[in-house]
Every structure is written in C-alpha cells, then in structure tokens.
Amino acid sequence: MGSRGSAVLNQQHRRVERTTATAPAFRVRPQNMSLWSSAPVPDSAWADENFLLGAGMVVFQPATRKVVVIYESQKKYWFLPKGRKDIGESLEQTALREAYEESGYRVEFLPLYTHTSAPVPPSARGAPYLPNCEPIYICTASYAARTRRNVLFPASEYLSFWYVGQIPADAVPETDTRMPDEINYQTHLLDIEEATQRLYPDEARVVRYAAKLAEETRRYLEERPPPRVSVSSSSSLPAS
C-alpha cells in the first residue's frame, strides 16, 4: 500500500483491539523497521547465479481458524508449504503450486488489508482501499559455496516470498500430489498457537503476522464490507 493506503488502514484499525499475535523479539534491534522485521540489510546486488527465488503460503481454514502445517515424519520437523520458483512461473503461481503439491489442498488466495508498500494501479486510484493478495513477508537465507558430485555451486541468497491462502470448511487434501522426495510429508490442520509452537521460529513468526492481518481484516469487514472485489491477478490453481 502507498502512503495514502497506509494512512487509511491505520485510521480504519485505530479502534481494533490488539490481537493475541504479538510481534516477537529479534536478537538484533530493528533500525526504523517495524517490530515484525529484522534490521535493514546493506544495499546489495547479485547476479542470477547467486540468488534463488521461492514462495510459500500460510494457509488458513477460516471456518475453524486453523492453519495448514506439514510434518516430515522421517526427519521429524514441521514446516509451511514453500518451494523454489520454476522458470517462467510467477511467484503467485509458485505459492499456489507448492501449497497444492505439499499439502494436497487446492488453495485460493485470502485477500487481506495489508501494510504493503506497493502502489495501487492507476485504474484504482481514488477508490477505497481494498483487501489484496500481495506477499506479506520476505525471508532470506544465505548459502555458502559448495561442491556436489564434483560440481562447484557458488554462494547464493535464497529469497522466500510469503502469501496467505485459504481452504473451505469441507476441504479434503488430495493424494499423490507430492514429489518423490516428499513421500514422508503429512498434512495437518492445527490451531494457530499449536502451529507456532511446532514450527521453526522464522515460520512461526510468519504465521503470527498472517494471523494478525487476518484478524484485523475480519474485524474491519464485519463493520464495513468492501465496496467491490479485491485487486488480484489470480486466485487459485486451475482445475486439472
């Protein structure tokens, strides 16, 4: 959202009570960043061989207020659906595909009132600010140079873009959607608090932030429904 959208949203949520999803503390204190963000990183530039893009999803079931979490039964850890972007694929398509492949659910985006810095399109300028499906979080991970099968892979930065999705109350995960190396994945629907306790801290933080935005959006829409549909380029995976 641009500065106008941020001001509008802040005014709209002035009376909204603080949710139970509170911002976690970082070891490095943010410098003029929100409490949900780590400290700024230095200006950088990377060639294509030194970065990798990925996308993930926080998938809610609004009817039960639960979140989709995957369990790796052999290595015994919990995680959110996420993966690398394929060539020619948009980040939105990546998020939907990974959610489907790893969880078995056909997911749709969940439009939310966010704090995005993205400007509204020219066609929507002057109109009321609407829920959107922009990414709500970005995480980075650094990988050192490594050798695999006598091939040297250079150091790289992995940028993960997080989106928010939803499934209906009667959703049933499909089978045989996973890749061969994902056969140990198990899909679970957990309460938000239980999910954040089981996930690694970085993904737990993303879930808390998504839950905060979802709750703020739900409360505001109860008071004042949007005048028209939200701005979104795509909403779900095409039917097979």
Phi, psi and omega per residue, in radians:
M1 nan 2.484 3.069
G2 -1.309 -3.062 -3.110
S3 -1.075 -0.618 3.113
R4 -1.126 -0.770 -3.129
G5 -1.129 -0.697 3.119
S6 -1.089 -0.742 -3.133
A7 -1.124 -0.727 3.129
V8 -1.101 -0.813 -3.100
L9 -1.144 -0.713 3.118
N10 -1.079 -0.673 3.122
Q11 -1.192 -0.689 -3.131
Q12 -1.112 -0.612 -3.059
H13 -1.684 0.190 -3.080
R14 -1.015 -0.623 -3.080
R15 -1.675 -0.006 -3.122
V16 -1.292 2.283 -3.138
E17 -1.193 2.679 3.109
R18 -1.187 2.298 -3.114
T19 -1.392 2.988 3.122
T20 -1.270 -0.258 3.121
A21 -1.423 1.686 -3.106
T22 -1.695 2.699 -3.115
A23 -1.219 2.263 3.131
P24 -1.342 2.772 3.139
A25 -1.469 2.479 3.057
F26 -1.798 2.644 3.109
R27 -1.151 -0.624 3.098
V28 -1.771 2.128 -3.086
R29 -1.173 2.247 3.122
P30 -1.062 2.531 3.094
Q31 -1.852 1.751 -3.115
N32 1.054 0.440 3.058
M33 -1.891 2.899 3.116
S34 -1.217 2.869 3.128
L35 -1.165 -0.243 3.129
W36 -1.556 -0.088 -3.053
S37 -1.985 2.670 3.005
S38 -1.404 -3.130 -3.109
A39 -1.166 2.699 3.105
P40 -1.054 2.654 3.087
V41 -1.805 2.692 3.121
P42 -1.093 2.649 3.040
D43 -0.986 2.333 -3.055
S44 -2.420 2.862 3.055
A45 -2.544 2.265 -3.069
W46 -2.250 2.366 3.008
A47 -1.294 2.871 -3.028
D48 -1.045 -0.496 3.138
E49 -1.321 -0.127 -3.084
N50 -2.001 0.202 3.011
F51 -2.490 2.752 3.138
L52 -2.453 2.362 3.136
L53 -1.834 2.470 3.090
G54 -2.515 2.952 3.127
A55 -2.530 2.566 3.110
G56 -2.408 3.025 -3.105
M57 -2.411 2.424 2.861
V58 -1.662 1.949 -3.036
V59 -1.855 1.984 3.114
F60 -1.700 2.673 2.901
Q61 -1.936 1.634 -3.008
P62 -0.963 -0.579 -3.092
A63 -1.115 -0.555 -3.113
T64 -1.924 -0.147 -3.072
R65 1.009 0.698 3.075
K66 -1.946 2.927 -3.096
V67 -2.233 2.530 3.133
V68 -1.398 2.198 3.109
V69 -2.325 2.491 -3.135
I70 -1.816 2.482 3.099
Y71 -2.060 2.223 3.056
E72 -1.574 1.793 -2.947
S73 -1.222 -0.435 -3.137
Q74 -1.460 -0.797 -3.128
K75 -1.560 -0.182 2.995
K76 1.063 1.079 2.997
Y77 -2.546 2.786 -3.083
W78 -1.934 2.558 -3.126
F79 -2.766 2.925 3.068
L80 -1.662 2.678 3.081
P81 -1.051 2.239 -3.107
K82 -2.875 2.640 3.082
G83 -3.003 3.084 -3.091
R84 -1.345 2.590 3.090
K85 -1.354 2.310 3.059
D86 -1.399 2.760 3.078
I87 -1.067 2.326 3.125
G88 1.427 0.033 -3.100
E89 -1.804 2.467 3.048
S90 -1.405 2.838 3.107
L91 -1.119 -0.619 3.093
E92 -1.109 -0.747 3.107
Q93 -1.132 -0.668 3.102
T94 -1.070 -0.806 -3.117
A95 -1.054 -0.788 3.139
L96 -1.167 -0.729 -3.122
R97 -1.127 -0.815 -3.126
E98 -1.122 -0.673 3.103
A99 -1.071 -0.719 -3.141
Y100 -1.224 -0.839 -3.089
E101 -1.095 -0.759 -3.010
E102 -1.515 -0.494 -3.123
S103 -1.825 -0.454 -3.063
G104 1.553 -0.140 3.137
Y105 -1.540 2.466 2.974
R106 -1.524 1.887 -2.955
V107 -1.762 2.536 2.960
E108 -1.994 2.696 3.062
F109 -1.155 2.578 3.071
L110 -1.877 1.839 -3.140
P111 -1.135 2.333 -3.106
L112 -2.359 2.691 2.897
Y113 -1.343 1.945 -3.085
T114 -1.969 3.129 3.097
H115 -1.907 0.531 -3.100
T116 -1.050 2.529 3.068
S117 -1.565 0.006 3.127
A118 -1.183 2.388 3.113
P119 -1.290 2.698 3.057
V120 -1.298 2.649 3.116
P121 -1.151 2.715 -3.119
P122 -0.945 -0.614 -3.101
S123 -1.181 -0.337 -3.091
A124 -1.830 0.010 -3.123
R125 -1.174 2.346 -3.093
G126 1.598 -0.247 3.121
A127 -1.523 2.822 3.092
P128 -1.027 2.516 3.110
Y129 -1.197 2.328 -3.010
L130 -2.040 2.812 2.992
P131 -1.029 2.611 -3.115
N132 -2.428 3.056 -3.093
C133 -2.085 0.532 3.105
E134 -1.220 2.746 3.049
P135 -1.083 2.499 -3.083
I136 -1.787 -0.205 -3.033
Y137 -2.734 2.608 3.001
I138 -2.288 2.316 3.054
C139 -2.089 2.567 3.103
T140 -2.117 2.618 3.064
A141 -2.462 2.355 -3.127
S142 -1.739 2.399 3.115
Y143 -2.122 2.255 3.110
A144 -1.301 2.790 3.056
A145 -1.031 2.519 -3.082
R146 -2.599 2.795 3.110
T147 -2.043 2.289 3.114
R148 -2.356 2.119 -3.123
R149 0.921 0.795 3.097
N150 1.154 0.305 3.082
V151 -1.977 2.240 -3.139
L152 -1.514 2.177 3.057
F153 -1.838 2.185 -3.084
P154 -1.224 2.871 3.045
A155 -1.052 2.627 -3.075
S156 -2.655 2.849 3.054
E157 -2.009 2.279 3.137
Y158 -1.850 2.027 3.137
L159 -1.833 2.079 -3.133
S160 -1.892 2.186 3.121
F161 -1.784 2.229 -3.063
W162 -1.847 2.290 3.109
Y163 -2.050 2.953 3.116
V164 -2.072 2.295 -3.137
G165 -2.214 3.129 -3.119
Q166 -2.599 2.705 3.023
I167 -2.293 2.638 -3.141
P168 -1.294 2.969 -3.088
A169 -1.109 -0.542 -3.098
D170 -1.704 0.280 -3.103
A171 -1.136 2.416 3.094
V172 -2.211 2.215 -3.124
P173 -1.172 2.407 3.077
E174 -1.385 2.764 3.119
T175 -1.775 2.883 3.078
D176 1.047 0.623 3.084
T177 -1.761 -0.178 -2.987
R178 -1.593 2.736 3.076
M179 -1.272 2.830 -3.105
P180 -0.972 -0.568 -3.131
D181 -1.521 0.189 -3.129
E182 -2.057 0.347 -3.044
I183 -1.194 -0.312 3.139
N184 -1.583 0.073 -3.131
Y185 -1.324 2.419 3.069
Q186 -2.224 2.333 -3.099
T187 -1.622 2.330 3.133
H188 -2.340 2.601 2.970
L189 -1.902 2.021 -3.063
L190 -2.127 2.666 2.951
D191 -1.043 2.640 -3.065
I192 -1.030 -0.741 -3.117
E193 -1.121 -0.753 3.117
E194 -1.133 -0.696 -3.140
A195 -1.080 -0.773 -3.105
T196 -1.191 -0.424 3.093
Q197 -1.332 -0.502 -3.088
R198 -1.573 -0.493 -3.094
L199 -1.347 2.791 2.982
Y200 -1.127 2.698 -3.019
P201 -0.963 -0.681 -3.089
D202 -1.145 -0.728 3.133
E203 -1.337 -0.544 3.059
A204 -1.086 -0.661 3.114
R205 -1.126 -0.704 3.115
V206 -1.100 -0.720 3.124
V207 -1.109 -0.766 3.140
R208 -1.077 -0.728 -3.126
Y209 -1.186 -0.741 3.100
A210 -1.077 -0.717 3.121
A211 -1.123 -0.654 3.096
K212 -1.081 -0.844 3.132
L213 -1.113 -0.708 -3.138
A214 -1.122 -0.698 -3.140
E215 -1.211 -0.737 3.104
E216 -1.084 -0.716 3.129
T217 -1.142 -0.771 -3.132
R218 -1.049 -0.779 -3.107
R219 -1.172 -0.710 -3.121
Y220 -1.184 -0.723 -3.121
L221 -1.161 -0.480 3.054
E222 -1.132 -0.571 -3.124
E223 -1.513 -0.598 -3.008
R224 -2.655 1.572 -3.136
P225 -1.045 2.587 3.139
P226 -1.152 2.598 -3.084
P227 -1.277 -0.365 3.119
R228 -2.728 3.106 -3.032
V229 -1.157 2.734 -3.122
S230 -1.316 2.823 3.140
V231 -1.484 2.081 3.140
S232 -2.746 2.411 -3.115
S233 -1.428 -0.516 3.130
S234 -2.695 2.669 -3.033
S235 -2.158 -0.406 -3.082
S236 -2.799 2.947 3.065
L237 -1.233 2.513 3.061
P238 -1.169 2.543 3.120
A239 -1.127 2.432 -3.128
S240 -1.461 nan nan
